[in-house]
Amino acid sequence: MGSFPVFLPAAATGPPQDSVVNVTALVTLNKSDLSHEVDHIPDSLIDEVDRGLRRVLNL
């Protein structure tokens, strides 16, 4: 199936470094495990994550 990474550039989301959402690696995290907050994720990136989740979950 492969991975479906969605690149989240720091300039668009707020943390000090770029991030990646890998929708094939769904896990549960404690809030305390997260090191940086995301200020805002643009709708276009949310749409990419949504498309990847729909594909991976066969929705």
Secondary structure, DSSP 8 states (H G I E B T S, - for coil): ----EEEE-HHHH-SSS-EEEETTS-----GGG--S--S---HHHHHHHHHHHHHHTT-
